[in-house]
Amino acid sequence: MFSILSTLILGLLAGYLACRIMGQGSSMVMNLIVGVVGAAIGSFLFSLIGIYAYSWIGQLLVAIIGACVLLWLVNYISSHRH
């Protein structure tokens, strides 16, 4: 139970910070989604180069970077639609 709760809190914080970094405002639910999906993206990208986060600070940084990548990708795709 604690693991799920800590994942949600970490995702919420990462999503909030990534939205602020990327200059986007969004709801708490959207921050949570962006943070959790961003954490998965960040973990995947960092694992490709052999970097793994074990502490909660490292996991937060990876999640923020992954969330920023997600937001950039969504903005890129939405601005280049015909």
N, C-alpha and C positions, 0 to 999 in steps of 0.2 A: 504494500500500500504506500509506504513512504517513497519508494522508487517512482511510482506513477505520479505522486504529488510533486516530488522534486523535479521530475521531467517537465511537468506542466508549468511549474514556477520558472524554471530555467528557460523554457520555450517562450513564456510570456515576456520575461525580461529581455531575452535576445531579440524577439520580434519588435518590442517597443523601441529598443536602442537602434536596431537596424532601420526601422521606419524613420526615426529622427535623423540618423546619419544620411539616409537617402532623401531626406526632405519630404517625406510623405506622412500624412496623418491618417490614422485608421482606428477602428474600434478595438476594444480589448479582445474580442473573439478573433478578429483578423490578425492582431499582433500574435496571439497564441498560435494560430495556424502557420503564419509566416515563420515564427520562431522554431516550431517543431519540425516543419518541412526543411527550413534552413539548416537546422542541426543535422538532419540526415544528409543533405547536400554537402555541407561542410565536412562532415565525417568522411563521406565518400571521396571528396576531392583531396583532402589531406592524406587519406590512406593511400591514394595513388602515388604520393611522393614519400610515403613511409613515415608520416608524422601522426602520432596518436595522442589524444588528450586524456589524461587520467585524473587530474584534479578538476574541481568544479570551475575554477577560473579558466583553465584551459578549455574545458567543454563550453563555457560561455563564449569565449573568444571564437572558437570554431563555429559555434551556432550563429554568432553575429555575422561572421564573414560569410557563412553559407546563406543566411537570410538576405544579406546585401546582394549576393550573387543572384538569388531568386528574384528579388525586387528589380534588379537591373535587367534580368532576362525578361521578366513580364513587361516592363516598360519598353524594352527594345522590340519585342514581338508586337505589342499593341500599337506602337508608333509606326511600324513598317507594314501594317496590314493594308491591303488595297481596297 
